[in-house]
C-alpha cells in the first residue's frame, strides 16, 4: 500500500473542495473525498484522469452523523487513519430574519457549516490523539470575523467554526494533533457566483488551494487567504463597533436565498 500522505476532504465535488483534492493529487498525496453528490465526484475522477490508486470516493451528507462515522470507519479500515482531515463542506444562503420562512434556512446553514464540521472531525479525534499525530483543518471565512448584512446565518456559522477550531486547538495540542483554521476571502466558486456586490481580491479556487496547502503544511493556526484580505480582516477585528456600524450602513446586503 502506498505510504503517501492521506488527506480527507469533505465538500469535494466542486469549488474549494475540488480544487484542494486536485492540488493534493498533483503533489502525490492520497485523497479520501466525501460529497453529497457522489455521482459528480465520480465524473470528476474520470474527467480529470485521477489515479484510482490514489483516490477513494464516498457519498455522504456531513449533516448525517451516522453516515460520517461510517465513512470514517471505512476510510480507516481501507487506507488507515488520515494525516489531515479538511472539513470543507458548507453552504451560503442569505437570510432576512424578519421573515419567519427564513428561520429553517438559518438552521440549514448552521447544521451544514457547524454540525457538519463537528461530524467530520469527531470520528478522527480519538484515533489521532492516540497516535499522537494528525491535523484537523476547518474552512471558515472572513465573513466569520464580523457580521455582514444579509449574512446572519453564514457569518454566525463561520464565527462558530473559528471558535470551535480554536477550542479544539487548545484541547489537542498536548496530544500532538494540530488544528488549522483557514478563512478564505472571496473565491470564484458556486457559493460566490450569485453575489451581486463587488468582491475584492477575488481568487480562483486553484490559487486558493495552493496557498491553503502551504498553510496546512506549515501548521498555521489561523490563516486568511489571500493575504490582502487578511489585512482587511485584521482591520475589521480592531474597528470599534460605532465605526464598524457606520461602515455597514454603506454595504450592500446579500440577496435572500429565494431571490431570482
C-alpha positions in Angstrom: 0.0 0.0 0.0 1.2 3.5 -0.8 2.6 5.4 2.1 1.8 8.8 0.5 0.2 11.2 3.0 -3.6 10.7 3.2 -5.9 13.7 3.2 -9.7 13.5 3.7 -11.7 16.4 2.2 -15.5 17.0 2.5 -17.5 19.0 0.1 -15.1 17.7 -2.6 -17.4 17.7 -5.6 -17.0 21.4 -6.5 -15.4 24.7 -5.7 -12.7 24.8 -3.0 -13.0 21.2 -2.1 -12.5 20.0 -5.7 -9.5 22.4 -6.1 -8.0 21.1 -2.8 -8.4 17.5 -4.0 -6.7 18.2 -7.3 -3.8 20.1 -5.7 -3.3 17.2 -3.2 -3.2 14.7 -6.1 -0.7 16.8 -8.1 1.6 16.7 -5.1 1.3 12.9 -4.9 -0.9 12.7 -1.8 -3.7 10.2 -1.5 -7.2 11.6 -1.1 -10.4 10.4 0.5 -13.1 12.5 -0.9 -16.6 13.0 0.5 -19.6 14.8 -1.0 -23.4 14.5 -1.1 -23.2 14.3 -4.9 -21.2 11.1 -5.3 -22.0 10.8 -8.9 -20.4 14.2 -9.6 -17.3 13.1 -7.8 -17.1 10.0 -10.0 -17.5 12.2 -13.1 -14.7 14.4 -11.9 -12.4 11.5 -11.4 -13.0 10.2 -14.9 -12.7 13.7 -16.5 -9.5 14.6 -14.7 -7.9 11.2 -15.0 -7.2 10.8 -11.3 -5.2 7.7 -10.5 -7.7 5.2 -8.8 -4.8 4.0 -6.6 -4.6 7.5 -5.0 -8.4 8.2 -4.7 -11.3 6.9 -2.6 -14.8 8.4 -3.1 -17.6 8.4 -0.6 -21.1 9.8 -1.0 -22.4 11.2 2.3 -24.1 14.2 3.8 -22.0 15.9 6.5 -25.2 16.6 8.4 -25.7 12.9 8.9 -23.7 11.9 11.9 -24.0 8.2 11.4 -23.1 8.4 7.7 -20.0 10.4 8.5 -19.0 7.9 11.2 -19.4 5.1 8.7 -17.3 6.9 6.2 -14.5 7.4 8.8 -14.6 3.8 9.8 -14.4 2.7 6.1 -11.6 5.1 5.4 -9.5 3.8 8.4 -10.2 0.2 7.6 -9.3 0.5 3.9 -6.5 3.1 4.0 -5.6 3.8 7.6 -6.0 7.0 9.7 -5.7 10.2 7.6 -2.8 12.5 8.2 -5.1 15.5 7.5 -8.9 15.9 7.7 -10.3 19.0 5.9 -13.8 20.0 6.9 -14.7 22.0 3.8 -18.4 21.3 3.1 -20.5 24.4 3.5 -23.3 26.5 2.1 -24.0 30.2 1.9 -27.6 31.4 1.9 -28.8 34.9 2.5 -31.5 35.3 5.1 -33.8 38.0 6.4 -34.6 37.2 10.0 -37.7 39.5 9.8 -39.2 36.7 7.7 -40.4 33.6 9.5 -39.8 31.5 6.4 -36.1 32.2 6.6 -35.8 30.5 10.0 -35.4 27.0 8.6 -32.8 28.3 6.2 -30.8 29.7 9.2 -31.0 26.2 10.7 -29.9 24.6 7.5 -26.8 26.8 7.2 -25.8 26.2 10.8 -26.4 22.5 10.5 -24.3 22.1 7.4 -21.5 24.5 8.3 -21.1 23.9 12.0 -22.6 20.5 12.8 -21.1 19.2 9.5 -17.7 20.2 10.7 -18.1 18.6 14.0 -19.5 15.4 12.4 -16.4 15.4 10.1 -13.8 15.8 12.9 -15.4 13.7 15.7 -14.6 10.2 14.4 -10.9 11.0 13.9 -10.1 12.9 17.2 -9.6 9.9 19.5 -7.6 7.9 16.9 -5.4 10.9 16.1 -4.9 11.6 19.8 -4.0 8.0 20.5 -1.5 8.1 17.6 0.0 11.3 18.8 -0.2 12.9 15.4 -2.6 14.4 12.9 -4.2 17.6 11.7 -7.7 18.9 11.6 -8.5 21.7 9.2 -11.6 23.8 9.3 -12.6 26.0 6.4 -14.1 29.2 7.9 -14.5 32.5 6.1 -13.6 36.2 6.5 -17.4 36.6 7.0 -16.9 34.9 10.4 -14.8 37.7 11.7 -17.6 40.3 11.8 -21.3 40.0 10.9 -22.3 41.3 7.4 -25.8 42.4 6.2 -27.9 39.5 4.9 -25.2 37.1 6.2 -26.7 36.4 9.6 -26.7 32.7 9.1 -23.4 32.4 7.2 -21.5 34.8 9.4 -22.8 33.1 12.6 -21.8 29.7 11.2 -18.3 30.7 10.2 -17.7 32.5 13.5 -18.7 29.2 15.2 -16.3 27.3 13.0 -13.5 29.7 14.0 -14.3 29.3 17.7 -14.8 25.6 17.5 -11.4 25.1 15.9 -9.8 27.4 18.4 -11.2 25.3 21.3 -10.0 22.1 19.7 -6.6 23.5 19.1 -6.2 24.1 22.8 -7.5 20.6 23.7 -5.5 18.6 21.1 -2.1 20.4 21.1 -0.8 18.5 24.1 -1.5 15.2 22.2 0.4 16.2 19.1 -2.7 16.9 17.0 -2.7 20.2 15.1 -5.8 22.3 14.3 -5.7 24.8 11.5 -8.4 27.3 10.6 -8.4 28.6 7.0 -10.5 31.7 6.4 -11.0 32.4 2.6 -11.9 35.8 1.3 -13.8 35.7 -2.0 -13.1 32.7 -4.1 -14.7 32.1 -7.5 -16.9 29.1 -6.7 -20.6 28.3 -6.9 -21.1 29.9 -3.5 -20.0 33.3 -4.7 -21.3 33.1 -8.3 -24.6 34.7 -7.4 -23.3 37.5 -5.3 -24.5 40.9 -6.6 -21.8 43.1 -5.0 -18.2 43.8 -5.6 -15.8 41.1 -4.3 -12.4 42.5 -3.7 -9.3 40.2 -4.1 -11.4 37.6 -5.8 -9.3 34.4 -6.2 -9.5 31.4 -8.5 -10.0 28.1 -6.5 -6.8 26.7 -7.8 -4.7 29.6 -6.4 -6.6 29.4 -3.1 -5.9 25.6 -2.9 -2.2 26.1 -3.4 -2.0 28.7 -0.7 -4.2 26.7 1.7 -2.0 23.6 1.4 1.1 25.7 2.1 -0.6 27.0 5.3 -1.7 23.5 6.3 1.8 22.1 5.7 3.3 24.9 7.8 1.0 24.0 10.7 -0.6 27.5 10.7 -3.1 28.1 13.4 -5.2 30.7 11.6 -4.7 31.9 8.1 -6.7 34.3 5.9 -6.3 33.8 2.2 -5.4 35.9 0.2 -3.1 37.9 2.4 -4.6 41.3 1.4 -8.0 40.1 2.8 -6.1 39.1 5.9 -5.2 42.7 6.4 -8.9 43.7 5.9 -9.9 41.0 8.5 -7.4 42.4 11.0 -8.8 45.9 10.5 -12.3 44.7 10.9 -11.4 43.0 14.2 -9.9 46.2 15.5 -12.6 48.6 14.4 -14.7 50.0 17.3 -18.3 49.0 17.0 -19.6 52.5 16.2 -17.2 52.8 13.3 -18.0 49.3 12.1 -21.7 50.0 12.3 -21.3 53.2 10.2 -19.3 51.2 7.6 -22.1 48.6 7.4 -24.7 51.2 6.5 -23.0 51.6 3.2 -22.5 47.9 2.5 -24.9 46.1 0.1 -26.9 43.3 1.6 -26.6 39.7 0.4 -29.6 38.7 -1.5 -32.1 36.3 0.2 -31.9 32.6 -0.5 -35.1 32.7 -2.6 -34.2 35.7 -4.7 -34.1 35.1 -8.5 
